[in-house]
Amino acid sequence: MFAGFKYESVPLKEIVLDDRNPRIVSQTPLSSQSEIVSYLYENEDLEAFIKKISSEGKNIGAERPYVVKKGSGYVVVEGNTRIAAYKLLTGLMKPPKDYAGTIPHISENIRNSLLKVDCSIAPNRDAMMPIMASAHFGTGDKSKWGYLGSRKAVYDEWKSGKSLPKLAKLFNVAQSEIKELILEYQLYLKSLSLSWTPTEKEILLKPNLAFNPPVRFLQTSGHKEKVGISYDTVNLKVVLGKDADKKFKHLLQKLVISPVKGLGATASYEAVFADYGTAASSVASGGKKASAASNSGSSGKQGPANAKTGGGTSSAPKPGSLFGYSIKKINNALVAQLLKEAREINCKKYPAAATFLLRNITETILKHIIDDQGANKNGAKLDLENSLNLCISQHVKMSQADKNILSEFKKDHLNYLNLGAHGNVIPNDTRVLAARDTIDQFVKKHV
């Protein structure tokens, strides 16, 4: 992977910032070095990094920006925030007007140390991509490119002419996932092409926008067809049918622009579109009407409170059933369906089915809570373990008693559920019922 790379000390003045940095999620190309610096100030916490270096000095062990040759100088492909900080501290660049006077004074010794940068010189940008993707591709913590950033990185490389097989190799994922990432970013671009107020458009243009909820909503069976959106997986295009632009806009208003409490990525179509076409759907405060309508059962056949979903039925659960609760607090069609099946399944007779169902119910409820609170800021892909970790953390508001239940559930039963659901252990009724008993009061409280 590192064939052709060189390690050299490069004069800081010969290094320029990268306008193709995957962290730059902007629909307006940044045409100058000062525009890139302004972006890093606003979106990558450059000011805090500058203060860190001014107080601690150069961290030789951490420094290894990756650069590629450009003309008589170099462009930094990996390490833009560090190089920008060095340039501002040494006076080679000036901060934006809003940050004038914020650059700390440094000693001449520190300044001189910053004027030379130990760099890894890559033979070309393509040689860098697997290294960058390995370190930053994904939607997790701050070291990652983020939801839109990761997708834009793939989209930009595809638009530059790279084939799907090459992209799959560069980003170390399957070609099918490359297609999904390209289509998801094109869906985001479609959202920007709709008619919005300046305030709404500003929300959509935020680099850290959580665009995951509408994408996941459309992944639910039948939702794309009802909205009128289709994915052309051959030509990699997002196609909007008749009235799809209006429905798509309504979906974005509910899940992104002015998120309605109780609605999320796994909400039913009827719940999200209960007030479609009414005045309430076009104003931010209309979410309360939509939520009330869906909770009252007036939103259609699939609302969680309707008996046909299994959520509102009052019949007693069968002996040995997993759960027997009616849905009262959660507006989620998937949870309603899973709990309907949980009333019917006999854990003693079908422990394998019960194991898989318990895992799905727990994961879906946790994801709903996370979506409802907007706790998945970067749109990370959440499995059961990641959902448990996030809910136990400070990022999700939940009583300490609930967090204790989830901690115990994770410690004692997560491994069994994962192994049982993936065919690596023979499920048995004792284990599945023990897991059920641990999480029982949590499920009852939250559905």
FENFENJO-V610387 format. One record per backbone hydrogen bond with DSSP energy under -0.5 kcal/mol. NH is the residue of the N-H (numbers start at 1). CO is the residue of the C=O. E is the energy in kcal/mol with one decimal. If there is no record, write none. Layout:
# FENFENJO-V610387
((NH	CO	E) (NH	CO	E))
This chain:
# FENFENJO-V610387
((5	2	-1.9) (6	121	-1.9) (8	6	-0.6) (8	119	-2.2) (10	8	-0.6) (10	117	-3.1) (12	115	-2.6) (14	11	-1.7) (15	12	-1.8) (16	74	-2.5) (19	17	-0.6) (21	18	-1.1) (24	21	-2.4) (25	23	-1.2) (26	24	-1.0) (29	27	-0.6) (31	29	-0.9) (36	32	-1.6) (37	33	-2.1) (38	34	-2.2) (39	35	-2.1) (40	36	-2.4) (41	37	-2.1) (42	38	-2.2) (43	39	-2.5) (44	40	-1.7) (46	40	-1.5) (49	45	-1.4) (50	46	-2.4) (51	47	-2.0) (52	48	-1.9) (53	49	-2.1) (54	50	-2.4) (55	51	-1.7) (56	52	-2.4) (57	53	-2.6) (60	58	-1.2) (62	59	-0.6) (63	59	-1.7) (65	118	-0.6) (66	78	-2.3) (67	65	-0.5) (67	120	-2.5) (68	75	-2.1) (69	122	-0.5) (70	73	-2.7) (73	70	-2.2) (74	14	-2.9) (75	68	-2.5) (76	16	-2.5) (77	66	-2.1) (77	75	-0.7) (78	66	-1.9) (83	79	-2.2) (84	80	-2.7) (85	81	-2.1) (86	82	-2.4) (87	83	-2.4) (88	84	-2.1) (89	85	-2.5) (90	86	-2.0) (91	87	-0.6) (92	87	-1.4) (93	87	-1.7) (99	96	-1.8) (100	97	-1.6) (102	99	-1.9) (104	102	-0.5) (111	107	-2.5) (112	108	-2.5) (113	109	-1.8) (114	110	-1.6) (115	111	-1.0) (115	112	-0.5) (116	113	-0.6) (117	10	-2.8) (119	8	-3.3) (119	117	-0.7) (120	65	-2.6) (121	6	-3.8) (121	119	-0.6) (122	67	-2.9) (122	120	-0.8) (128	124	-0.7) (128	125	-1.1) (129	125	-1.2) (130	126	-0.7) (132	128	-2.6) (133	129	-3.1) (134	130	-2.1) (135	131	-1.5) (136	132	-2.9) (137	133	-1.9) (144	141	-2.1) (145	136	-2.4) (146	138	-0.8) (150	146	-2.5) (151	147	-1.5) (152	148	-3.0) (153	149	-2.2) (154	150	-1.7) (155	151	-2.7) (156	152	-3.2) (157	153	-1.7) (158	154	-2.3) (159	155	-2.8) (160	156	-1.4) (161	158	-1.6) (162	157	-1.7) (167	163	-2.4) (168	164	-2.7) (169	165	-1.7) (170	166	-2.6) (171	167	-2.7) (172	168	-0.7) (173	168	-1.5) (178	174	-1.8) (179	175	-2.2) (180	176	-1.8) (181	177	-2.6) (182	178	-2.2) (183	179	-2.6) (184	180	-2.6) (185	181	-1.9) (186	182	-2.1) (187	183	-2.0) (188	184	-1.7) (189	185	-2.2) (190	186	-2.2) (191	187	-1.9) (192	188	-1.5) (193	189	-1.0) (193	190	-0.5) (194	190	-0.5) (194	191	-0.9) (196	194	-0.6) (201	197	-2.7) (202	198	-2.0) (203	199	-1.5) (204	200	-1.9) (205	201	-1.6) (206	203	-1.3) (209	206	-1.9) (211	209	-1.4) (215	211	-1.2) (216	212	-2.9) (217	213	-2.5) (218	214	-2.0) (219	215	-0.7) (219	216	-0.6) (220	216	-0.6) (220	217	-1.2) (223	220	-2.1) (224	218	-0.6) (224	220	-0.6) (226	222	-1.9) (227	223	-2.3) (228	224	-2.1) (229	224	-2.4) (230	239	-2.5) (232	230	-0.6) (232	237	-3.3) (233	231	-1.2) (236	232	-1.2) (237	232	-1.5) (239	230	-3.1) (239	237	-0.6) (240	238	-0.5) (241	228	-3.4) (241	239	-0.6) (244	241	-1.7) (245	241	-0.5) (247	243	-2.0) (248	244	-3.2) (249	245	-2.0) (250	246	-2.0) (251	247	-2.5) (252	248	-2.4) (253	249	-2.3) (254	250	-2.0) (255	251	-2.2) (256	252	-2.5) (257	252	-2.6) (258	253	-2.2) (259	256	-0.5) (260	254	-2.1) (261	259	-0.5) (263	260	-2.3) (267	264	-1.8) (272	268	-2.0) (273	269	-2.4) (274	271	-0.8) (276	273	-1.4) (278	275	-2.2) (281	275	-0.6) (281	278	-0.9) (282	279	-1.4) (283	280	-1.0) (286	283	-1.4) (287	284	-1.0) (288	285	-1.2) (289	286	-0.6) (290	286	-2.0) (291	287	-2.8) (292	288	-2.4) (293	289	-2.7) (294	290	-2.5) (295	291	-2.3) (296	292	-1.6) (297	294	-0.8) (298	293	-1.6) (299	293	-0.6) (300	297	-0.7) (303	300	-1.1) (306	303	-2.3) (309	306	-1.5) (310	307	-1.5) (311	306	-0.7) (312	306	-0.8) (318	343	-1.7) (321	318	-1.8) (322	342	-1.6) (323	342	-0.8) (327	311	-1.6) (328	447	-3.5) (329	447	-0.8) (330	447	-0.6) (332	330	-0.9) (333	266	-0.6) (334	266	-0.9) (336	332	-2.2) (337	333	-2.1) (338	334	-2.6) (339	335	-2.7) (340	336	-1.7) (341	337	-1.9) (342	338	-2.0) (343	339	-1.3) (344	340	-0.7) (344	341	-0.6) (345	341	-2.3) (347	320	-2.8) (347	345	-0.8) (350	346	-3.1) (354	350	-2.3) (355	351	-2.4) (356	352	-2.1) (357	353	-2.4) (358	354	-2.8) (359	355	-2.0) (360	356	-2.1) (361	357	-2.7) (362	358	-2.4) (363	359	-2.4) (364	360	-2.6) (365	361	-2.4) (366	362	-2.2) (367	363	-2.4) (368	364	-2.1) (369	365	-2.2) (370	366	-2.5) (371	367	-2.9) (372	368	-2.8) (373	369	-1.8) (374	370	-0.6) (374	371	-0.9) (375	370	-2.4) (377	375	-1.4) (379	376	-1.8) (383	381	-0.6) (387	383	-2.4) (388	384	-2.5) (389	385	-2.5) (390	386	-2.3) (391	387	-2.3) (392	388	-2.2) (393	389	-1.3) (396	393	-1.0) (398	396	-0.7) (403	399	-2.2) (404	400	-2.3) (405	401	-1.9) (406	402	-2.4) (407	403	-2.4) (408	404	-2.4) (409	405	-2.7) (410	406	-2.5) (411	407	-2.4) (412	408	-2.6) (413	409	-2.4) (414	409	-0.9) (414	410	-0.8) (417	413	-2.4) (418	414	-2.5) (419	415	-2.5) (420	416	-3.2) (421	417	-2.5) (422	418	-1.5) (423	420	-1.0) (424	419	-3.1) (425	419	-0.8) (427	425	-0.7) (432	428	-2.0) (433	429	-2.3) (434	430	-1.8) (435	431	-2.2) (436	432	-2.3) (437	433	-2.6) (438	434	-1.5) (439	435	-1.7) (440	436	-1.2) (443	439	-2.4) (444	440	-2.4) (445	441	-2.0) (446	442	-1.8) (447	443	-1.5))
